[in-house]
């Protein structure tokens, strides 16, 4: 799926869960700049980062799969 869509969905989850980007970048072990590029679709998240996102954002397997692979998925 398109990296921009995935980034937009992650940004929406951050807002809903009131998680700051700086906190997420620190937990992922990447710089704030790198996270911003990933959230804007300029870079892709690696598999280890995806697994970490699942834990950090407290996503269940189904939500994580929809986030990454289901183009019709809507974040409420």
MDTraj code that builds the backbone (N, CA, C; nanometers):
import mdtraj as md
import numpy as np

residues = "UNK UNK UNK UNK UNK UNK UNK UNK UNK UNK UNK UNK UNK UNK UNK UNK UNK UNK UNK UNK UNK UNK UNK UNK UNK UNK UNK UNK UNK UNK UNK UNK UNK UNK UNK UNK UNK UNK UNK UNK UNK UNK UNK UNK UNK UNK UNK UNK UNK UNK UNK UNK UNK UNK UNK UNK UNK UNK UNK UNK UNK UNK UNK UNK UNK UNK UNK UNK UNK UNK UNK UNK UNK UNK UNK UNK".split()
xyz = np.array([
    [0.0837, -0.1173, 0.0000],
    [0.0000, 0.0000, 0.0000],
    [0.0885, 0.1240, 0.0000],
    [0.0330, 0.2333, -0.0410],
    [0.0996, 0.3616, -0.0511],
    [0.1532, 0.4079, 0.0845],
    [0.2780, 0.4491, 0.0886],
    [0.3423, 0.4937, 0.2127],
    [0.2754, 0.6169, 0.2715],
    [0.2226, 0.7038, 0.1858],
    [0.1533, 0.8242, 0.2346],
    [0.0273, 0.7872, 0.3107],
    [-0.0463, 0.6896, 0.2604],
    [-0.1694, 0.6461, 0.3267],
    [-0.1366, 0.5865, 0.4631],
    [-0.0363, 0.5019, 0.4679],
    [0.0037, 0.4408, 0.5947],
    [0.0460, 0.5499, 0.6934],
    [0.1265, 0.6450, 0.6470],
    [0.1697, 0.7552, 0.7327],
    [0.0525, 0.8372, 0.7846],
    [-0.0441, 0.8650, 0.6989],
    [-0.1632, 0.9405, 0.7397],
    [-0.2420, 0.8654, 0.8453],
    [-0.2519, 0.7359, 0.8288],
    [-0.3246, 0.6543, 0.9265],
    [-0.2528, 0.6524, 1.0615],
    [-0.1220, 0.6425, 1.0568],
    [-0.0450, 0.6437, 1.1819],
    [-0.0594, 0.7803, 1.2496],
    [-0.0547, 0.8884, 1.1697],
    [-0.0737, 1.0216, 1.2271],
    [-0.2103, 1.0327, 1.2944],
    [-0.3127, 0.9761, 1.2334],
    [-0.4466, 0.9802, 1.2923],
    [-0.4503, 0.9048, 1.4255],
    [-0.3852, 0.7905, 1.4305],
    [-0.3812, 0.7127, 1.5550],
    [-0.3068, 0.7901, 1.6636],
    [-0.1999, 0.8590, 1.6248],
    [-0.1266, 0.9395, 1.7223],
    [-0.2165, 1.0467, 1.7835],
    [-0.2985, 1.1085, 1.7014],
    [-0.3909, 1.2114, 1.7508],
    [-0.4938, 1.1495, 1.8439],
    [-0.5543, 1.0398, 1.8002],
    [-0.6575, 0.9741, 1.8801],
    [-0.6022, 0.9298, 2.0156],
    [-0.4809, 0.8776, 2.0151],
    [-0.4220, 0.8253, 2.1391],
    [-0.3398, 0.9302, 2.2141],
    [-0.3367, 1.0530, 2.1594],
    [-0.2646, 1.1639, 2.2214],
    [-0.1173, 1.1285, 2.2478],
    [-0.0530, 1.0751, 2.1442],
    [0.0888, 1.0392, 2.1516],
    [0.1678, 1.1389, 2.0675],
    [0.2703, 1.1946, 2.1259],
    [0.3528, 1.2931, 2.0566],
    [0.4513, 1.2236, 1.9624],
    [0.4770, 1.2900, 1.8501],
    [0.5712, 1.2353, 1.7529],
    [0.7105, 1.2182, 1.8132],
    [0.7512, 1.3113, 1.8971],
    [0.8843, 1.3015, 1.9582],
    [0.8951, 1.1756, 2.0440],
    [0.7874, 1.1417, 2.1149],
    [0.7847, 1.0201, 2.1960],
    [0.7948, 0.8975, 2.1056],
    [0.7171, 0.8980, 1.9966],
    [0.7183, 0.7844, 1.9047],
    [0.8559, 0.7665, 1.8417],
    [0.9169, 0.8761, 1.7985],
    [1.0508, 0.8684, 1.7376],
    [1.1510, 0.8094, 1.8367],
    [1.1447, 0.8561, 1.9605],
    [1.2358, 0.8048, 2.0624],
    [1.2159, 0.6558, 2.0847],
    [1.0914, 0.6141, 2.0958],
    [1.0616, 0.4717, 2.1181],
    [1.1043, 0.3853, 1.9997],
    [1.0947, 0.4401, 1.8782],
    [1.1345, 0.3651, 1.7590],
    [1.2859, 0.3675, 1.7384],
    [1.3556, 0.4546, 1.8111],
    [1.5001, 0.4644, 1.7966],
    [1.5428, 0.5357, 1.6697],
    [1.4583, 0.6295, 1.6237],
    [1.4900, 0.7076, 1.5041],
    [1.4767, 0.8563, 1.5386],
    [1.5314, 0.9405, 1.4527],
    [1.5210, 1.0841, 1.4778],
    [1.3801, 1.1333, 1.4438],
    [1.3474, 1.2489, 1.4992],
    [1.2189, 1.3124, 1.4702],
    [1.2066, 1.3388, 1.3199],
    [1.3170, 1.3841, 1.2585],
    [1.3172, 1.4111, 1.1135],
    [1.2858, 1.2859, 1.0329],
    [1.3475, 1.1753, 1.0694],
    [1.3238, 1.0493, 0.9999],
    [1.1784, 1.0063, 1.0163],
    [1.1262, 1.0182, 1.1370],
    [0.9850, 0.9832, 1.1593],
    [0.8948, 1.0690, 1.0724],
    [0.9217, 1.1989, 1.0660],
    [0.8397, 1.2887, 0.9845],
    [0.8414, 1.2453, 0.8386],
    [0.9577, 1.2081, 0.7879],
    [0.9674, 1.1614, 0.6489],
    [0.8869, 1.0340, 0.6288],
    [0.8888, 0.9456, 0.7258],
    [0.8123, 0.8206, 0.7155],
    [0.6619, 0.8485, 0.7219],
    [0.6216, 0.9384, 0.8108],
    [0.4795, 0.9713, 0.8231],
    [0.4273, 1.0453, 0.7001],
    [0.5156, 1.1160, 0.6306],
    [0.4753, 1.1884, 0.5099],
    [0.4918, 1.1054, 0.3825],
    [0.5321, 0.9792, 0.3973],
    [0.5429, 0.8897, 0.2822],
    [0.6697, 0.9042, 0.2020],
    [0.7672, 0.9791, 0.2533],
    [0.8929, 0.9968, 0.1809],
    [0.9882, 0.8794, 0.2038],
    [0.9654, 0.8060, 0.3105],
    [1.0406, 0.6841, 0.3421],
    [0.9411, 0.5808, 0.3928],
    [0.9794, 0.4546, 0.3843],
    [0.8912, 0.3478, 0.4314],
    [0.9329, 0.3005, 0.5701],
    [0.8349, 0.2523, 0.6461],
    [0.8632, 0.1901, 0.7749],
    [0.9155, 0.0496, 0.7489],
    [1.0196, 0.0106, 0.8208],
    [1.0730, -0.1247, 0.8118],
    [0.9883, -0.2203, 0.8948],
    [1.0082, -0.3485, 0.8750],
    [0.9286, -0.4501, 0.9454],
    [0.9476, -0.4406, 1.0968],
    [1.0691, -0.4164, 1.1427],
    [1.0915, -0.4032, 1.2871],
    [1.0215, -0.2799, 1.3423],
    [1.0174, -0.1735, 1.2632],
    [0.9463, -0.0525, 1.3056],
    [0.7963, -0.0771, 1.3116],
    [0.7449, -0.1536, 1.2163],
    [0.6023, -0.1873, 1.2161],
    [0.5677, -0.2684, 1.3408],
    [0.6514, -0.3649, 1.3730],
    [0.6281, -0.4450, 1.4937],
    [0.6339, -0.3581, 1.6189],
    [0.7269, -0.2641, 1.6224],
    [0.7354, -0.1732, 1.7358],
    [0.6136, -0.0816, 1.7420],
    [0.5683, -0.0336, 1.6257],
    [0.4487, 0.0516, 1.6220],
    [0.3281, -0.0210, 1.6795],
    [0.3161, -0.1483, 1.6463],
    [0.2045, -0.2281, 1.6978],
    [0.2039, -0.2256, 1.8493],
    [0.3209, -0.2418, 1.9095],
    [0.3316, -0.2429, 2.0552],
    [0.3140, -0.1027, 2.1143],
    [0.3835, -0.0049, 2.0589],
    [0.3796, 0.1316, 2.1123],
    [0.2384, 0.1891, 2.1050],
    [0.1722, 0.1673, 1.9918],
    [0.0373, 0.2221, 1.9719],
    [-0.0716, 0.1308, 2.0262],
    [-0.0291, 0.0173, 2.0829],
    [-0.1211, -0.0809, 2.1418],
    [-0.2299, -0.1238, 2.0424],
    [-0.1839, -0.1684, 1.9257],
    [-0.2742, -0.2136, 1.8199],
    [-0.2870, -0.3653, 1.8243],
    [-0.4080, -0.4146, 1.8049],
    [-0.4231, -0.5591, 1.7938],
    [-0.3826, -0.6008, 1.6523],
    [-0.3691, -0.7289, 1.6311],
    [-0.3200, -0.7804, 1.5018],
    [-0.4121, -0.7392, 1.3877],
    [-0.5422, -0.7472, 1.4078],
    [-0.6379, -0.7130, 1.3022],
    [-0.6276, -0.5654, 1.2640],
    [-0.6213, -0.4787, 1.3628],
    [-0.6102, -0.3352, 1.3348],
    [-0.4798, -0.3052, 1.2622],
    [-0.3726, -0.3666, 1.3053],
    [-0.2427, -0.3459, 1.2421],
    [-0.2459, -0.3924, 1.0959],
    [-0.3045, -0.5069, 1.0714],
    [-0.3149, -0.5592, 0.9345],
    [-0.3994, -0.4658, 0.8477],
    [-0.5113, -0.4188, 0.9020],
    [-0.5967, -0.3260, 0.8268],
    [-0.5239, -0.1958, 0.7979],
    [-0.4523, -0.1472, 0.8957],
    [-0.3766, -0.0232, 0.8821],
    [-0.2802, -0.0304, 0.7642],
    [-0.2163, -0.1458, 0.7479],
    [-0.1124, -0.1609, 0.6466],
    [-0.1608, -0.2118, 0.5115],
    [-0.2675, -0.2925, 0.5108],
    [-0.3026, -0.3628, 0.3875],
    [-0.4430, -0.3383, 0.3330],
    [-0.5321, -0.2796, 0.4098],
    [-0.6699, -0.2622, 0.3675],
    [-0.6942, -0.1180, 0.3257],
    [-0.7045, -0.0956, 0.1948],
    [-0.7227, 0.0404, 0.1436],
    [-0.8552, 0.1020, 0.1871],
    [-0.9543, 0.0205, 0.2187],
    [-1.0851, 0.0709, 0.2588],
    [-1.0969, 0.0957, 0.4091],
    [-0.9906, 0.0699, 0.4836],
    [-0.9938, 0.0835, 0.6297],
    [-1.0063, 0.2294, 0.6690],
    [-1.0934, 0.2575, 0.7637],
    [-1.1162, 0.3935, 0.8118],
    [-1.0865, 0.4010, 0.9598],
    [-1.0070, 0.4980, 0.9997],
    [-0.9751, 0.5171, 1.1410],
    [-1.0740, 0.6178, 1.1977],
    [-1.1491, 0.5716, 1.2968],
    [-1.2510, 0.6598, 1.3566],
    [-1.1939, 0.7413, 1.4685],
])
top = md.Topology()
chain = top.add_chain()
for i, resn in enumerate(residues, 1):
    res = top.add_residue(resn, chain, resSeq=i)
    for name in ("N", "CA", "C"):
        top.add_atom(name, md.element.get_by_symbol(name[0]), res)
traj = md.Trajectory(xyz[None], top)
